[in-house]
Amino acid sequence: MKLPVVGITMGDAAGVGPEVVMKALARADPYAFCRPLVIGDRRQMERAKAILKLNLEIRSVADPKSARFNPGTLDLLDLGLLSSDIPFGKVSAAAGEAAYRYIERAVQLALDGLIDAICTAPINKEALNAAGHRYPGHTELLAKLTGTREVSLTLLSPKLRVIHVTAHIGLLDAIEKIDAALVERTIARGRELLVRAGTREPRIGVCGINPHAGEGGLFGRGEEAQKIVPAVAAARARGWKVDGPLPADSLFYVAARGDYDLVVAMYHDQGHGPVKALGLEHGVNVTAGLPIVRTSVDHGTAFDIAGTGTADEQSMIEALRQAALLAPR
């Protein structure tokens, strides 16, 4: 059986995207589980190669079918959008526009069945907006490009997997948006993701919103009873192994210990904090609910170290591994 083809978008040229892509594909690891194809700009990848002093050939290809996927050679679908070097560490509308186009091309290739999954290097939200693309991040952009009404931001790490009911909105807006139907749909998306990756009967723990999951109504205004309890009951009625609402401060601990395969977080920081505390280098971002597979590094453009060659490629390796695992066979 052939390994899945994973399209890797280069990310924002002013950040560490080109560097982590180059460092990852200079290693033999990715070629053992996928066939990687970079979608970006040759000039920027050559610049990253020079900074890193890597003996890695960059081979431009016209389409995925022309790629050879040989270790020691980086296959690149060169869109040629950036005619000059972008200054490192500075917001650039040109870099934001190019980053958008890499993603757009990757999505189309995936929808056309020419690649099996997408793995994205980081983009800069300010640069994306400066280019006229008003999205708070990859998650919402990918939903728009694929015509998907609702998706869920999911973080995977070796010890903890977390799916978010809400993500890039303010806390007050998040609490208002959460309802039982949304929580149930999020549980379903997370379960489907894990089943596809090989977990037959995922054990799922659902966070409360308030401290101590409301402490039986002592904290909050009845959010757990109104917004979470019915969703958990509906999931259990389907025969799924779902518990909640549970206090978030202890749920993440027991999940990392191995008691749960997935945690359902109610809002952005509730889920992101514990995963990132375990180590950014092993975190992977997955968009659950898309008609295509998409994973990403769990770090940003790191403008402060861009161009220094010091960015760690381990999150990119893990993101490629998860893309390969989730890709349709």
NORPELIN-V87021 format. One record per backbone hydrogen bond with DSSP energy under -1.0 kcal/mol. CO is the residue of the C=O (numbers start at 0). NH is the residue of the N-H. If there is no record, write none. Layout:
co,nh
CO,NH
CO,NH
//
This chain:
co,nh
3,34
4,115
4,116
5,36
6,118
7,38
8,120
11,14
13,88
15,19
16,20
17,21
18,22
19,23
20,24
23,26
28,31
29,32
29,33
34,5
36,7
37,76
38,9
39,78
40,44
41,45
42,46
43,47
44,48
45,49
46,50
47,51
48,52
48,53
53,55
56,73
58,75
62,65
63,66
69,72
71,56
73,58
74,37
75,60
75,77
76,39
86,89
91,95
92,96
93,97
94,98
95,99
96,100
97,101
98,102
99,103
100,104
101,105
102,106
103,107
104,108
105,109
106,110
107,111
108,113
109,112
116,6
117,294
118,8
119,296
121,11
123,127
124,128
125,129
126,130
127,132
128,131
132,134
136,140
137,141
138,142
139,143
140,144
141,145
142,147
151,287
152,163
153,285
154,161
155,283
159,156
160,262
161,154
162,264
166,168
169,173
170,174
171,175
172,176
173,177
178,182
179,183
180,184
181,185
182,186
183,187
184,188
185,189
186,190
187,191
188,192
189,193
190,194
191,195
192,196
193,198
194,197
202,260
202,261
203,242
204,263
205,245
209,212
210,213
211,214
213,218
214,217
221,225
222,226
223,227
223,228
227,231
228,232
229,233
230,234
231,235
232,236
234,239
235,238
239,241
240,203
242,205
245,207
246,250
247,251
249,253
250,254
251,255
252,256
253,258
261,204
262,162
263,206
264,164
266,270
267,271
268,272
270,274
271,275
272,276
275,278
278,281
279,282
282,297
283,155
284,295
285,153
287,151
292,117
293,286
294,119
295,284
300,15
301,304
304,307
312,316
313,317
314,318
315,319
316,320
317,321
318,322
319,323
320,324
321,325
322,326
//
